């Protein structure tokens, strides 16, 4: 494994964006970072800047207003990048499937690598999803290094 | 404004994606050097159209949809929806169910206030306090999980009562959990009350005079921090009429006062839950009604952020004619815009957080700018 890949996996920086969820998944993502679950022990740091992030964590369904913001955030992130859809509504639209302003899951707007189900997704599941995303990131990173 | 035209101002956006706000709200600030001159809010990033979906769904399934308007005060949304339908169908709610609803509503409030106190500490840059409060909050989430099997969504409310009962073991767990939480809060509360750096960030910031608070229609802890004793729990819905409840108010009209209101309400909620558990009668928890709602009803209850208003029209079928929901953050946004004027850029996060914005609640409306379109 090259040094760059090693460094990326040692401390993945997460960008969190709320697309229109009920806040349930958002508070669980924050709970995953706080002492009981403590995702920081894996080097996972929540960062507000898309230009420094490796992992985009999105909650909630895409809608007609925010899909542009989501696309822009995704485009601003440097390669390699991994997208994680947290919660049922980010994956498929879920309970908001028949709401008139929603487009459905976020995969209608940007490519998604990891889906985390649950309404709201539990912190354990979210950390599990991040671990899966890291495997993907490592593959992408090695491909880039070659 | 004639003077403003000759001066040079900077305009910068705050949001929709910002480290301080977990939710997408955009505020456009016009600043003169460091001082804020004008604030323009820009909403609609999480508008989903839930009110329309409520008309499309079976009215009984709406309980779960209303719960997902906001994950933080989910139980209160479900409770308020059920109460409104019960008012239309004249359903009688059993006494035990009324007390159980009160207990869970207060548990939601505890969860929400602890969450807010933590986020507020983080907004001030006090990260260790944030971590400590969120660790204490896990006690409440564990109780929620023991009750309903899920950490966030309780989903225990039903039309005509509740779907889950509490046994002796669970009640004992509630009592011990809450006394543990009270001890933990005793350690944290002095930091919010007396710490010099917290006071420097909160005292005298974001002043909302009493008369302006009433005029602009602020609700919840925002108006109670300006010395107005307005709380929907005094209406005595569910079991609140029997629990000897008095609202908490502070008079200093600033961010500090609003923080103190929420801090005191944490203790008050613990007391209310304990009192409700003491007085809880035995009996059935659900009275089933087979009638479809036919008629109109309104309902007001107090959420952690203030008054929520439900208006439902039923037409005697399985679908509802209209559901209208006004959530507490919406009336709190005009006061927020006034509070921010004249403050420095560094004060933005504590002042914005002081109204406890919950954007996913608020997005019930969209503004269409005809000229721009």
HADDOCK unambig.tbl for C-alpha pairs under 7 A between the chains (distance, minus, plus):
assign (segid A and resid 17 and name CA) (segid B and resid 17 and name CA) 6.62 0.50 0.50
assign (segid A and resid 18 and name CA) (segid B and resid 22 and name CA) 6.95 0.50 0.50
assign (segid A and resid 18 and name CA) (segid B and resid 23 and name CA) 5.65 0.50 0.50
assign (segid A and resid 18 and name CA) (segid B and resid 24 and name CA) 6.51 0.50 0.50
assign (segid A and resid 19 and name CA) (segid B and resid 46 and name CA) 6.15 0.50 0.50
assign (segid A and resid 20 and name CA) (segid B and resid 45 and name CA) 6.96 0.50 0.50
assign (segid A and resid 20 and name CA) (segid B and resid 46 and name CA) 4.00 0.50 0.50
assign (segid A and resid 20 and name CA) (segid B and resid 47 and name CA) 6.86 0.50 0.50
assign (segid A and resid 20 and name CA) (segid B and resid 360 and name CA) 6.64 0.50 0.50
assign (segid A and resid 21 and name CA) (segid B and resid 360 and name CA) 6.95 0.50 0.50
assign (segid A and resid 22 and name CA) (segid B and resid 68 and name CA) 5.29 0.50 0.50
assign (segid A and resid 22 and name CA) (segid B and resid 69 and name CA) 5.54 0.50 0.50
assign (segid A and resid 22 and name CA) (segid B and resid 70 and name CA) 4.57 0.50 0.50
assign (segid A and resid 22 and name CA) (segid B and resid 71 and name CA) 4.93 0.50 0.50
assign (segid A and resid 22 and name CA) (segid B and resid 360 and name CA) 5.83 0.50 0.50
assign (segid A and resid 23 and name CA) (segid B and resid 70 and name CA) 6.07 0.50 0.50
assign (segid A and resid 23 and name CA) (segid B and resid 71 and name CA) 4.97 0.50 0.50
assign (segid A and resid 23 and name CA) (segid B and resid 72 and name CA) 6.59 0.50 0.50
assign (segid A and resid 23 and name CA) (segid B and resid 360 and name CA) 6.92 0.50 0.50
assign (segid A and resid 24 and name CA) (segid B and resid 71 and name CA) 4.30 0.50 0.50
assign (segid A and resid 24 and name CA) (segid B and resid 72 and name CA) 6.53 0.50 0.50
assign (segid A and resid 24 and name CA) (segid B and resid 152 and name CA) 6.36 0.50 0.50
assign (segid A and resid 34 and name CA) (segid B and resid 131 and name CA) 5.67 0.50 0.50
assign (segid A and resid 34 and name CA) (segid B and resid 134 and name CA) 6.45 0.50 0.50
assign (segid A and resid 34 and name CA) (segid B and resid 135 and name CA) 6.81 0.50 0.50
assign (segid A and resid 35 and name CA) (segid B and resid 131 and name CA) 6.40 0.50 0.50
assign (segid A and resid 35 and name CA) (segid B and resid 135 and name CA) 5.82 0.50 0.50
assign (segid A and resid 36 and name CA) (segid B and resid 135 and name CA) 6.22 0.50 0.50
assign (segid A and resid 48 and name CA) (segid B and resid 18 and name CA) 6.14 0.50 0.50
assign (segid A and resid 48 and name CA) (segid B and resid 19 and name CA) 4.65 0.50 0.50
assign (segid A and resid 63 and name CA) (segid B and resid 48 and name CA) 6.77 0.50 0.50
assign (segid A and resid 65 and name CA) (segid B and resid 44 and name CA) 6.86 0.50 0.50
assign (segid A and resid 65 and name CA) (segid B and resid 45 and name CA) 5.55 0.50 0.50
assign (segid A and resid 66 and name CA) (segid B and resid 45 and name CA) 5.21 0.50 0.50
assign (segid A and resid 95 and name CA) (segid B and resid 65 and name CA) 6.72 0.50 0.50
assign (segid A and resid 98 and name CA) (segid B and resid 53 and name CA) 6.06 0.50 0.50
assign (segid A and resid 99 and name CA) (segid B and resid 48 and name CA) 5.85 0.50 0.50
assign (segid A and resid 99 and name CA) (segid B and resid 49 and name CA) 5.14 0.50 0.50
assign (segid A and resid 99 and name CA) (segid B and resid 50 and name CA) 5.82 0.50 0.50
assign (segid A and resid 99 and name CA) (segid B and resid 52 and name CA) 6.75 0.50 0.50
assign (segid A and resid 99 and name CA) (segid B and resid 53 and name CA) 5.03 0.50 0.50
assign (segid A and resid 100 and name CA) (segid B and resid 48 and name CA) 6.76 0.50 0.50
assign (segid A and resid 100 and name CA) (segid B and resid 49 and name CA) 5.54 0.50 0.50
assign (segid A and resid 101 and name CA) (segid B and resid 47 and name CA) 6.86 0.50 0.50
assign (segid A and resid 101 and name CA) (segid B and resid 48 and name CA) 4.85 0.50 0.50
assign (segid A and resid 101 and name CA) (segid B and resid 49 and name CA) 5.55 0.50 0.50
assign (segid A and resid 102 and name CA) (segid B and resid 48 and name CA) 5.51 0.50 0.50
assign (segid A and resid 120 and name CA) (segid B and resid 152 and name CA) 6.78 0.50 0.50
